[in-house]
Amino acid sequence: MKIPVIVCTLITITFAGLNQAEELKKEGVRISVARLLTEAQKYDGSTVCIQGELVGDIFRTRGGFWVNLLDKNQCIGLWIPDRLHPSISRLGRYQVRGDIVRVQGIFYRHCQKHHGGTDIHVVSWQTIFPGYEDREEVTGEEFLRVALFGIIGLCTVFLLNIISRRPSGSSHNGENQRAGSGLL
Amino acid sequence: MTSHEKKFSPLSDDIAESLAGNFSGNLLSSSSSNLRPLFVRNLLFHLSVFTMIPNFSREDIKIIGYYLGLIITALGFVLCFPLLVALFAQEWAALPDFLFAILICLIFGFALQTIFPVAEDINWRQGMCVVALTWVIAMFISAIPLYLSGHFLSYLDACFESMSAYATTGLVLIQDLDHLSLSHNFWRHLMCFVGGQGIILVGLIFLFRSSGALRMYIGEGRDARILPNIKSTARFIWLVSFTYLVLGSLLLAGILMMTGVSFPRAIFHGVCIFMAGWDTAGFAPQSLNILYYHNILFEVITVIFCFLGAVSFGVHYSVWTGHFRELRENYELRVLMASVMIVYLFTLVGFSKSISQFTGVGDFFRSTFYQLISGHTGVGFSNIPTSELAGWTELSLLGIIFAMGLGGCTNSTSGGIKALRVGLFIKSLRKEVKRFVYPEGASIEEHFHHQRDVLVDDQQVRTSMGLTISYTLLYLSGALVGTFLGYGFLPSLFESISASANVGLSVGITSPFMPNILKIWYIFQMWCGRLEFIAILILFRFFVTLGKK
């Protein structure tokens, strides 16, 4: 009785393991863009899984389009075939946070299809968090401070001008008077 | 005029004028029979220059203060452009940053003009001093809106970025560039344009009526008057730059629009990339630099503008006036082309063992040639990730290092030793060889064509060698500082040359987290490299005088 149980357990574990490995292979290696670029040789041609914010613009090309993904301080280009039809709600820009996406794709250190550029050809796509507007509140206080600074500064210059224009000595020529009457 | 000035002024002007003449290859002081090693002579030359410059009088300080005030006021007007962009793009949060900087310029500028009111023309020594000081003050003021944007870890980082833009270097310390406002981003690129043309050149158009303008123009590392009148020269440079700006920006924007980018975004990117390319700065509006666009045609166009930016304005003038022969005959251009080919051979040999990593000839050429041209012309655009460049073989990196160190043409927007000086060195070597081969007493002459036929003389050669050695010492100083701080020698040398020759390529050392001392040193190197030393030596003398007083 024991032997069939052990055999069944072993078979189940093996299948589960294989299934997991298959799943991992399908999902690709989860990796940061910084590490991917630093160890580009190691991951060249393999399926990877990266996550980050979509930033900038969309560039259309034949059969697909380009978009750039920002992961912390590192960016990488994603080439997305038209057939994937990903929905992009927002791209990261000034006061806009782009969609946070998780993509799986094949990493190419020198992509043959795209004249040797470093890129990822996206295979699957998942939006983790949609983008949103991140507007900075502008208060009148800031403008007021600048205006106050300007008024005080320009008034000081005006006063300096009045002081420096005071007649000094017996200069007859206007130019000479201007030249010689500095504060120094 | 004070008695002090009566005593020193004619002499000081002579010296400063002579020093300025160095840039046009007109003068060198030591005799040809001097047998001391060249670097010793160069060191002695700089020491003697420093001690030859007499103390500054009170009148000098007043004139320097007045002209400095004028230029700072002009900078305030330049700052109105990003302010307009902020208004147009409705970036209300960015408005106070620029208003604050404009007010500082106006207050500081008017205050200096009020405190030091003069009606006298500026002399060589004062002009040089104004130029060197202007660049430092412009750096500090221009960094204010950048720092207020909140994208820099410290004010020092903002100053680094600002000097990098003005000196058209292109090394960046900005954080999260992809979320920077359009107005701040535009300001980064406008600084490249203004710095590339020359901050003083902005003033030449708007402010100065005096002949003193020439003295400041030369202080910015410009070596020749293209037209007899300095103001006409300045106008011509601006005419060329604006014409190319319009054409280049439209061309780049057109390419982007073909890929579906909206018109305003395409124009913005086109203008920014053009300003950074033409002025050999290498900034880009996005963190991926040129790789962001994923467009081979876009890269080809940028290479063309890199070249145009690295060509002397004198050659531009010849072509504009229909003298196309200049393109074929100009010696400096020929040296530049030869240099590109030789240095590229270096890179090719460096990749001989690891060429298999590339998928084809086109791929290899695109990755390597683009960096080489970018380095040689001093632009600093990159179409590969920084980590990729850092992983190049040592010999390939050396190829790029040589390219960066040599630089583009004189009287262009690029930095480095410059092709004409390399060419002069080659000509002088030929002359020396001929001296041995030809019968004793034979007249040995070497000519070259650089807008006109020029006879090589020993003075020109020594001047070129002096500057070449000065650059080499500057390159090595940064490498030593980097090595001392724990970085490898080759990466340190690469980064140091990139800063000094105003290139902007990086193998990863330049980052917001590098030591502050290295940031300050790189700022100094960018400043020295852009102004070509003499104006800075005179400024040091000015500070010594102030210290004594």
Contacts between the chains, C-beta under 8 A, distances in Angstrom:
chain1	res1	chain2	res2	distance
A	37	B	385	4.9
A	37	B	387	4.6
A	37	B	388	7.4
A	38	B	387	5.0
A	40	B	385	7.7
A	40	B	387	6.8
A	40	B	388	6.6
A	40	B	391	7.7
A	41	B	357	7.2
A	41	B	391	7.8
A	55	B	178	4.3
A	55	B	179	7.6
A	55	B	286	7.5
A	56	B	178	6.3
A	56	B	286	5.6
A	56	B	292	6.5
A	57	B	256	7.9
A	57	B	261	5.1
A	57	B	265	6.0
A	58	B	260	6.3
A	58	B	261	7.8
A	59	B	256	7.7
A	59	B	259	4.1
A	59	B	260	6.6
A	59	B	261	6.8
A	59	B	293	6.7
A	59	B	294	5.8
A	59	B	295	6.8
A	60	B	259	5.3
A	60	B	260	4.0
A	61	B	259	6.8
A	61	B	294	7.6
A	65	B	260	7.5
A	66	B	259	7.9
A	66	B	294	4.4
A	68	B	178	7.9
A	68	B	286	7.3
A	68	B	288	6.0
A	68	B	292	6.1
A	70	B	178	5.6
A	70	B	287	7.4
A	73	B	175	7.3
A	73	B	176	7.4
A	73	B	287	7.4
A	75	B	178	7.0
A	75	B	286	7.5
A	75	B	287	5.2
A	75	B	288	4.6
A	75	B	292	7.4
A	76	B	288	7.9
A	76	B	385	8.0
A	77	B	288	7.1
A	77	B	291	6.7
A	77	B	292	7.6
A	77	B	294	5.3
A	79	B	294	7.6
A	92	B	178	5.9
A	92	B	179	6.1
A	93	B	178	7.5
A	93	B	179	6.6
A	94	B	91	6.8
A	94	B	179	5.9
A	94	B	180	6.3
A	94	B	181	4.3
A	94	B	182	6.4
A	95	B	91	8.0
A	95	B	93	7.7
A	95	B	179	7.8
A	95	B	181	7.7
A	96	B	179	7.8
A	109	B	357	7.1
A	109	B	388	7.6
A	110	B	357	6.7
A	110	B	358	5.3
A	110	B	359	5.0
A	110	B	363	5.1
A	110	B	367	7.0
A	111	B	359	7.5
A	112	B	359	4.0
A	112	B	360	6.6
A	112	B	363	7.0
A	114	B	294	6.8
A	115	B	296	5.0
A	115	B	362	6.1
A	115	B	363	6.3
A	115	B	366	5.5
A	116	B	358	6.5
A	116	B	359	6.2
A	116	B	360	7.3
A	116	B	362	6.7
A	116	B	363	2.8
A	116	B	364	7.2
A	116	B	366	5.0
A	116	B	367	5.5
A	117	B	291	6.6
A	117	B	294	6.3
A	117	B	366	7.9
A	117	B	383	7.2
A	118	B	291	7.2
A	118	B	384	6.6
A	118	B	385	5.7
A	118	B	388	6.6
A	119	B	294	7.3
A	136	B	93	4.4
A	138	B	92	4.5
A	138	B	93	5.0
A	138	B	95	7.9
A	142	B	96	4.7
A	143	B	95	7.5
A	143	B	96	5.9
A	143	B	99	7.7
A	145	B	96	7.7
A	146	B	96	4.9
A	146	B	99	4.9
A	146	B	100	5.2
A	146	B	103	6.8
A	149	B	100	6.9
A	149	B	103	6.1
A	150	B	99	7.6
A	150	B	103	4.3
A	150	B	107	7.7
A	153	B	103	6.1
A	153	B	104	7.8
A	153	B	106	7.8
A	153	B	107	3.6
A	154	B	103	7.8
A	154	B	106	7.1
A	154	B	107	6.3
A	154	B	110	7.7
A	156	B	107	7.3
A	156	B	111	7.2
A	157	B	107	5.8
A	157	B	110	4.5
A	157	B	111	5.0
A	157	B	114	6.1
A	160	B	111	6.1
A	160	B	114	4.6
A	160	B	115	6.4
A	161	B	110	7.9
A	161	B	114	4.7
A	164	B	114	5.5
A	164	B	115	7.0
A	164	B	117	6.3
A	175	B	119	4.7
A	176	B	119	7.8
A	178	B	117	5.2
A	178	B	118	7.9
A	178	B	119	5.8
A	179	B	117	6.6
A	179	B	118	5.2
A	179	B	119	4.6
A	179	B	120	6.5
A	181	B	117	6.7
A	182	B	62	5.7
A	182	B	115	6.0
A	182	B	116	5.2
A	182	B	117	5.2
A	182	B	118	7.5
A	183	B	114	7.9
A	183	B	115	4.9
A	183	B	116	8.0
A	184	B	58	6.4
A	184	B	61	6.9
A	184	B	62	5.6
A	184	B	65	7.7
A	184	B	115	6.6
A	184	B	116	6.3
